[in-house]
């Protein structure tokens, strides 16, 4: 009997083979925004591992919209080909190929996470294609007052049309690259989250102040992207459903916003939270799943994220109607074959048949030799 976690689901003209999604995870390994062999190997293993959807990391719609100089981009036609190679392989394994498009706003041009700030030597800078630039944002206010984040330049009214068009153009390139799903990044304190949240947006023009004004830029982007993204392909949005900080964006705001974007053609919200200084969370297993449940209850399909690590946790969220899809990030990094192991744990029987044919028989023979059944680590 098929476990709900492994049941197919249709979204527009696309049918996902199961409910498991690899979250977009920045690798900080690109040169000038171009995907390379690292990105291919990183993402290909998840398609081999049985995930229904594999999503490429946050990909900048402009060069200045990258989180770091090592992040991917899709602002140039030349960047299509290496991403198309990834999308084609992912789809060849029966998974859907997805890509997250975004703009980091005032959180752009930051140091790579594994470095001690901007400590690159002159020799290293040439090797890694080091770049550093002044970010933009709703206001000339840094994300955090420290040495890592710069004070951004405030976007001017006349710049918004080009910014909106950059999202649409990147979506067109994603279609040319063969991606099945595009996800708009509006979470984690990046540009669109900065506009949505009162904590990041105190503008006094048409793009700030009221709920209608703060949502204006994200809605313009949704409209522009949906106009160029094929009607049969799903459009997702990753949102911080709540800022979890005093005076910030709330679950109620997200419910109201989700109803608007649902009518505009957004098919699912990838439900995360936080992104601003002062946020507080009770971190633990599945700690963000209630956010997915809250939005799903308002009529918007959702994806649950956040420290979901066991097959039974993921299964309960889908079977209980809390979320339509389950996204795994660090859990997937730890075990790229997690779906195969989860299927064995939930369904039993001949789970080896779902492995790639080049590997399933070998795993079966190993388990027979050891006289054991597959176990989820």
C-alpha positions as a Python dict, from the first residue, in 0.01 Angstrom:
ca = {
    (1, 'X'): (0, 0, 0),
    (2, 'X'): (136, 341, -99),
    (3, 'X'): (205, 573, 194),
    (4, 'X'): (53, 922, 155),
    (5, 'X'): (407, 1065, 153),
    (6, 'X'): (473, 872, -168),
    (7, 'X'): (142, 940, -338),
    (8, 'X'): (157, 1148, -657),
    (9, 'X'): (8, 1496, -670),
    (10, 'X'): (-93, 1705, -972),
    (11, 'X'): (-30, 2081, -976),
    (12, 'X'): (-148, 2240, -1300),
    (13, 'X'): (-15, 2015, -1580),
    (14, 'X'): (268, 1875, -1369),
    (15, 'X'): (239, 1554, -1168),
    (16, 'X'): (492, 1508, -889),
    (17, 'X'): (573, 1144, -821),
    (18, 'X'): (580, 1198, -444),
    (19, 'X'): (552, 1473, -183),
    (20, 'X'): (924, 1507, -103),
    (21, 'X'): (1111, 1819, -212),
    (22, 'X'): (1477, 1912, -177),
    (23, 'X'): (1487, 2264, -38),
    (24, 'X'): (1696, 2523, -222),
    (25, 'X'): (2031, 2526, -43),
    (26, 'X'): (2297, 2785, -129),
    (27, 'X'): (2632, 2626, -216),
    (28, 'X'): (2835, 2949, -251),
    (29, 'X'): (3035, 2780, -526),
    (30, 'X'): (2950, 2967, -846),
    (31, 'X'): (3174, 3201, -1046),
    (32, 'X'): (2994, 3509, -1179),
    (33, 'X'): (2659, 3335, -1124),
    (34, 'X'): (2731, 3029, -1341),
    (35, 'X'): (2642, 2677, -1230),
    (36, 'X'): (2924, 2423, -1250),
    (37, 'X'): (3004, 2058, -1184),
    (38, 'X'): (2962, 2102, -809),
    (39, 'X'): (2603, 2217, -854),
    (40, 'X'): (2534, 1930, -1092),
    (41, 'X'): (2670, 1666, -855),
    (42, 'X'): (2504, 1825, -552),
    (43, 'X'): (2158, 1819, -712),
    (44, 'X'): (2186, 1502, -921),
    (45, 'X'): (2231, 1284, -612),
    (46, 'X'): (1890, 1389, -479),
    (47, 'X'): (1718, 1290, -803),
    (48, 'X'): (1893, 953, -779),
    (49, 'X'): (1785, 935, -415),
    (50, 'X'): (1414, 936, -496),
    (51, 'X'): (1297, 1291, -423),
    (52, 'X'): (992, 1396, -621),
    (53, 'X'): (1117, 1752, -671),
    (54, 'X'): (1471, 1890, -666),
    (55, 'X'): (1503, 2266, -630),
    (56, 'X'): (1806, 2472, -731),
    (57, 'X'): (1931, 2720, -472),
    (58, 'X'): (1837, 3089, -452),
    (59, 'X'): (1933, 3227, -792),
    (60, 'X'): (1981, 3598, -843),
    (61, 'X'): (1764, 3777, -1099),
    (62, 'X'): (2031, 4047, -1115),
    (63, 'X'): (2402, 4043, -1038),
    (64, 'X'): (2351, 4274, -740),
    (65, 'X'): (2068, 4050, -616),
    (66, 'X'): (2298, 3762, -523),
    (67, 'X'): (2345, 3686, -154),
    (68, 'X'): (2720, 3638, -208),
    (69, 'X'): (2960, 3649, -498),
    (70, 'X'): (2947, 3267, -495),
    (71, 'X'): (2571, 3245, -556),
    (72, 'X'): (2399, 3142, -877),
    (73, 'X'): (2239, 3384, -1119),
    (74, 'X'): (2000, 3380, -1412),
    (75, 'X'): (2022, 3739, -1533),
    (76, 'X'): (2208, 3646, -1853),
    (77, 'X'): (2118, 3407, -2135),
    (78, 'X'): (2467, 3256, -2110),
    (79, 'X'): (2374, 3120, -1766),
    (80, 'X'): (2095, 2901, -1910),
    (81, 'X'): (2306, 2614, -2048),
    (82, 'X'): (2468, 2483, -1727),
    (83, 'X'): (2135, 2500, -1546),
    (84, 'X'): (1965, 2321, -1836),
    (85, 'X'): (2211, 2035, -1792),
    (86, 'X'): (2104, 2002, -1428),
    (87, 'X'): (1732, 2026, -1506),
    (88, 'X'): (1760, 1763, -1779),
    (89, 'X'): (1931, 1509, -1554),
    (90, 'X'): (1691, 1565, -1266),
    (91, 'X'): (1396, 1507, -1500),
    (92, 'X'): (1560, 1199, -1651),
    (93, 'X'): (1530, 1036, -1308),
    (94, 'X'): (1156, 1105, -1285),
    (95, 'X'): (1183, 1406, -1055),
    (96, 'X'): (1055, 1756, -1122),
    (97, 'X'): (1321, 2023, -1171),
    (98, 'X'): (1258, 2345, -979),
    (99, 'X'): (1451, 2668, -931),
    (100, 'X'): (1414, 2947, -676),
    (101, 'X'): (1449, 3300, -812),
    (102, 'X'): (1515, 3591, -582),
    (103, 'X'): (1692, 3910, -488),
    (104, 'X'): (1879, 3948, -161),
    (105, 'X'): (1820, 4322, -127),
    (106, 'X'): (2008, 4468, 168),
    (107, 'X'): (2140, 4120, 259),
    (108, 'X'): (2335, 4099, -68),
    (109, 'X'): (2712, 4107, -110),
    (110, 'X'): (2782, 3927, 217),
    (111, 'X'): (3072, 3698, 299),
    (112, 'X'): (3067, 3326, 229),
    (113, 'X'): (2940, 3146, 538),
    (114, 'X'): (3245, 2925, 585),
    (115, 'X'): (3492, 3215, 574),
    (116, 'X'): (3589, 3452, 851),
    (117, 'X'): (3429, 3752, 686),
    (118, 'X'): (3593, 3888, 369),
    (119, 'X'): (3930, 3727, 437),
    (120, 'X'): (4015, 3628, 79),
    (121, 'X'): (4374, 3694, -24),
    (122, 'X'): (4448, 3866, -354),
    (123, 'X'): (4541, 3528, -503),
    (124, 'X'): (4218, 3370, -381),
    (125, 'X'): (4006, 3654, -513),
    (126, 'X'): (4108, 3575, -868),
    (127, 'X'): (4053, 3203, -815),
    (128, 'X'): (3700, 3236, -671),
    (129, 'X'): (3591, 3530, -889),
    (130, 'X'): (3552, 3757, -586),
    (131, 'X'): (3311, 4048, -620),
    (132, 'X'): (3186, 4304, -371),
    (133, 'X'): (2919, 4564, -435),
    (134, 'X'): (2681, 4801, -260),
    (135, 'X'): (2339, 4642, -206),
    (136, 'X'): (1996, 4800, -253),
    (137, 'X'): (1686, 4782, -36),
    (138, 'X'): (1363, 4955, 58),
    (139, 'X'): (1544, 5185, 299),
    (140, 'X'): (1905, 5297, 361),
    (141, 'X'): (1911, 5077, 674),
    (142, 'X'): (2147, 4782, 720),
    (143, 'X'): (2005, 4440, 800),
    (144, 'X'): (2216, 4431, 1117),
    (145, 'X'): (2448, 4697, 1250),
    (146, 'X'): (2775, 4507, 1222),
    (147, 'X'): (3071, 4464, 989),
    (148, 'X'): (2902, 4197, 776),
    (149, 'X'): (2608, 4395, 643),
    (150, 'X'): (2639, 4722, 451),
    (151, 'X'): (2403, 5016, 456),
    (152, 'X'): (2209, 4972, 130),
    (153, 'X'): (2110, 5230, -125),
    (154, 'X'): (1734, 5287, -119),
    (155, 'X'): (1560, 5187, -440),
    (156, 'X'): (1406, 5478, -628),
    (157, 'X'): (1055, 5472, -773),
    (158, 'X'): (1190, 5477, -1127),
    (159, 'X'): (1385, 5154, -1067),
    (160, 'X'): (1088, 4932, -987),
    (161, 'X'): (978, 4852, -1346),
    (162, 'X'): (1324, 4720, -1434),
    (163, 'X'): (1340, 4520, -1112),
    (164, 'X'): (1002, 4360, -1184),
    (165, 'X'): (1113, 4285, -1539),
    (166, 'X'): (1430, 4115, -1412),
    (167, 'X'): (1216, 3857, -1229),
    (168, 'X'): (1007, 3799, -1541),
    (169, 'X'): (1316, 3770, -1763),
    (170, 'X'): (1475, 3518, -1527),
    (171, 'X'): (1153, 3314, -1529),
    (172, 'X'): (1165, 3310, -1910),
    (173, 'X'): (1523, 3182, -1893),
    (174, 'X'): (1420, 2917, -1639),
    (175, 'X'): (1159, 2795, -1885),
    (176, 'X'): (1419, 2782, -2163),
    (177, 'X'): (1642, 2580, -1927),
    (178, 'X'): (1365, 2324, -1891),
    (179, 'X'): (1259, 2379, -1533),
    (180, 'X'): (914, 2253, -1433),
    (181, 'X'): (862, 2485, -1133),
    (182, 'X'): (975, 2835, -1043),
    (183, 'X'): (966, 2952, -682),
    (184, 'X'): (973, 3322, -593),
    (185, 'X'): (1190, 3388, -286),
    (186, 'X'): (999, 3620, -51),
    (187, 'X'): (1136, 3493, 280),
    (188, 'X'): (1425, 3515, 527),
    (189, 'X'): (1474, 3889, 524),
    (190, 'X'): (1564, 3913, 155),
    (191, 'X'): (1431, 4186, -74),
    (192, 'X'): (1065, 4089, -112),
    (193, 'X'): (1041, 4003, 258),
    (194, 'X'): (1200, 4342, 329),
    (195, 'X'): (918, 4511, 137),
    (196, 'X'): (642, 4301, 293),
    (197, 'X'): (749, 4347, 653),
    (198, 'X'): (698, 4665, 855),
    (199, 'X'): (1038, 4586, 1009),
    (200, 'X'): (1214, 4634, 677),
    (201, 'X'): (990, 4885, 502),
    (202, 'X'): (915, 5230, 637),
    (203, 'X'): (889, 5397, 298),
    (204, 'X'): (639, 5680, 263),
    (205, 'X'): (567, 5640, -109),
    (206, 'X'): (345, 5393, -297),
    (207, 'X'): (571, 5102, -197),
    (208, 'X'): (559, 5148, 179),
    (209, 'X'): (333, 5210, 476),
    (210, 'X'): (1, 5029, 440),
    (211, 'X'): (-46, 4658, 374),
    (212, 'X'): (-150, 4738, 16),
    (213, 'X'): (162, 4945, -43),
    (214, 'X'): (402, 4699, 120),
    (215, 'X'): (265, 4415, -91),
    (216, 'X'): (273, 4617, -413),
    (217, 'X'): (620, 4511, -536),
    (218, 'X'): (573, 4136, -466),
    (219, 'X'): (234, 4147, -639),
    (220, 'X'): (378, 4324, -943),
    (221, 'X'): (643, 4054, -962),
    (222, 'X'): (388, 3772, -932),
    (223, 'X'): (183, 3928, -1211),
    (224, 'X'): (485, 3973, -1438),
    (225, 'X'): (620, 3623, -1377),
    (226, 'X'): (286, 3450, -1419),
    (227, 'X'): (243, 3633, -1751),
    (228, 'X'): (561, 3478, -1895),
    (229, 'X'): (577, 3147, -1705),
    (230, 'X'): (381, 2883, -1902),
    (231, 'X'): (21, 2841, -1785),
    (232, 'X'): (67, 2467, -1737),
    (233, 'X'): (369, 2505, -1507),
    (234, 'X'): (337, 2567, -1130),
    (235, 'X'): (452, 2889, -968),
    (236, 'X'): (549, 2865, -600),
    (237, 'X'): (645, 3129, -346),
    (238, 'X'): (864, 3085, -40),
    (239, 'X'): (741, 3313, 236),
    (240, 'X'): (832, 3394, 591),
    (241, 'X'): (480, 3332, 716),
    (242, 'X'): (568, 3531, 1024),
    (243, 'X'): (862, 3749, 1122),
    (244, 'X'): (834, 3615, 1479),
    (245, 'X'): (944, 3959, 1600),
    (246, 'X'): (751, 4245, 1763),
    (247, 'X'): (585, 4475, 1511),
    (248, 'X'): (657, 4241, 1220),
    (249, 'X'): (467, 4050, 954),
    (250, 'X'): (216, 3805, 1102),
    (251, 'X'): (41, 3479, 1015),
    (252, 'X'): (-277, 3681, 961),
    (253, 'X'): (-91, 3901, 709),
    (254, 'X'): (24, 3587, 528),
    (255, 'X'): (-327, 3446, 510),
    (256, 'X'): (-457, 3770, 360),
    (257, 'X'): (-166, 3788, 116),
    (258, 'X'): (-196, 3421, 17),
    (259, 'X'): (-558, 3469, -85),
    (260, 'X'): (-453, 3750, -320),
    (261, 'X'): (-165, 3565, -484),
    (262, 'X'): (-372, 3248, -515),
    (263, 'X'): (-609, 3441, -740),
    (264, 'X'): (-311, 3575, -935),
    (265, 'X'): (-178, 3229, -1014),
    (266, 'X'): (56, 3126, -733),
    (267, 'X'): (-3, 2756, -675),
    (268, 'X'): (169, 2684, -343),
    (269, 'X'): (345, 2858, -55),
    (270, 'X'): (669, 2716, 81),
    (271, 'X'): (617, 2807, 447),
    (272, 'X'): (919, 2928, 642),
    (273, 'X'): (959, 3212, 893),
    (274, 'X'): (1193, 3476, 1029),
    (275, 'X'): (1455, 3691, 864),
    (276, 'X'): (1486, 3998, 1085),
    (277, 'X'): (1683, 4076, 1397),
    (278, 'X'): (1488, 4008, 1715),
    (279, 'X'): (1304, 3700, 1589),
    (280, 'X'): (1244, 3428, 1847),
    (281, 'X'): (1156, 3064, 1782),
    (282, 'X'): (1091, 2749, 1979),
    (283, 'X'): (1319, 2538, 1763),
    (284, 'X'): (1253, 2166, 1753),
    (285, 'X'): (1130, 1886, 1528),
    (286, 'X'): (880, 2015, 1269),
    (287, 'X'): (870, 2352, 1445),
    (288, 'X'): (749, 2541, 1136),
    (289, 'X'): (487, 2290, 1025),
    (290, 'X'): (201, 2475, 1203),
    (291, 'X'): (261, 2767, 965),
    (292, 'X'): (196, 2542, 666),
    (293, 'X'): (-117, 2412, 832),
    (294, 'X'): (-244, 2765, 901),
    (295, 'X'): (-210, 2876, 539),
    (296, 'X'): (-344, 2549, 401),
    (297, 'X'): (-653, 2600, 612),
    (298, 'X'): (-716, 2926, 426),
    (299, 'X'): (-725, 2747, 92),
    (300, 'X'): (-365, 2775, -27),
    (301, 'X'): (-168, 2453, -88),
    (302, 'X'): (149, 2451, 120),
    (303, 'X'): (491, 2297, 170),
    (304, 'X'): (616, 2231, 524),
    (305, 'X'): (980, 2291, 618),
    (306, 'X'): (1194, 2306, 929),
    (307, 'X'): (1378, 2018, 1101),
    (308, 'X'): (1160, 1744, 955),
    (309, 'X'): (1389, 1445, 984),
    (310, 'X'): (1204, 1114, 1025),
    (311, 'X'): (976, 933, 780),
    (312, 'X'): (695, 918, 1035),
    (313, 'X'): (710, 1295, 1095),
    (314, 'X'): (685, 1366, 724),
    (315, 'X'): (413, 1106, 675),
    (316, 'X'): (202, 1247, 959),
    (317, 'X'): (214, 1598, 812),
    (318, 'X'): (85, 1481, 473),
    (319, 'X'): (-161, 1220, 602),
    (320, 'X'): (-300, 1467, 857),
    (321, 'X'): (-364, 1736, 598),
    (322, 'X'): (-112, 1979, 746),
    (323, 'X'): (81, 2027, 420),
    (324, 'X'): (78, 1910, 59),
    (325, 'X'): (456, 1882, 18),
    (326, 'X'): (747, 1825, 256),
    (327, 'X'): (1081, 2000, 204),
    (328, 'X'): (1405, 1862, 341),
    (329, 'X'): (1734, 2052, 345),
    (330, 'X'): (2002, 1945, 592),
    (331, 'X'): (1831, 1609, 630),
    (332, 'X'): (1877, 1557, 256),
    (333, 'X'): (2242, 1661, 277),
    (334, 'X'): (2295, 1404, 549),
    (335, 'X'): (2121, 1129, 352),
    (336, 'X'): (2058, 1191, -20),
    (337, 'X'): (1884, 851, -33),
    (338, 'X'): (1638, 949, 243),
    (339, 'X'): (1328, 887, 25),
    (340, 'X'): (1435, 529, -51),
    (341, 'X'): (1496, 460, 317),
    (342, 'X'): (1171, 633, 416),
    (343, 'X'): (970, 425, 169),
    (344, 'X'): (1112, 107, 319),
    (345, 'X'): (1025, 227, 670),
    (346, 'X'): (670, 330, 580),
    (347, 'X'): (570, 75, 321),
    (348, 'X'): (797, -225, 369),
    (349, 'X'): (797, -476, 88),
    (350, 'X'): (1025, -450, -212),
    (351, 'X'): (1142, -90, -174),
    (352, 'X'): (1456, -167, -379),
    (353, 'X'): (1251, -143, -698),
    (354, 'X'): (1233, 235, -650),
    (355, 'X'): (1611, 277, -644),
    (356, 'X'): (1787, 347, -975),
    (357, 'X'): (1836, 17, -1152),
    (358, 'X'): (2212, 64, -1138),
    (359, 'X'): (2210, 61, -757),
    (360, 'X'): (1893, -104, -626),
    (361, 'X'): (2005, -461, -692),
    (362, 'X'): (2337, -399, -515),
    (363, 'X'): (2169, -262, -203),
    (364, 'X'): (1929, -558, -205),
    (365, 'X'): (2221, -804, -223),
    (366, 'X'): (2402, -630, 59),
    (367, 'X'): (2097, -652, 284),
    (368, 'X'): (2047, -1016, 195),
    (369, 'X'): (2410, -1093, 280),
    (370, 'X'): (2374, -916, 614),
    (371, 'X'): (2029, -1070, 670),
    (372, 'X'): (1873, -734, 746),
    (373, 'X'): (1606, -504, 615),
    (374, 'X'): (1682, -140, 524),
    (375, 'X'): (1690, 96, 819),
    (376, 'X'): (1663, 476, 819),
    (377, 'X'): (1971, 618, 985),
}
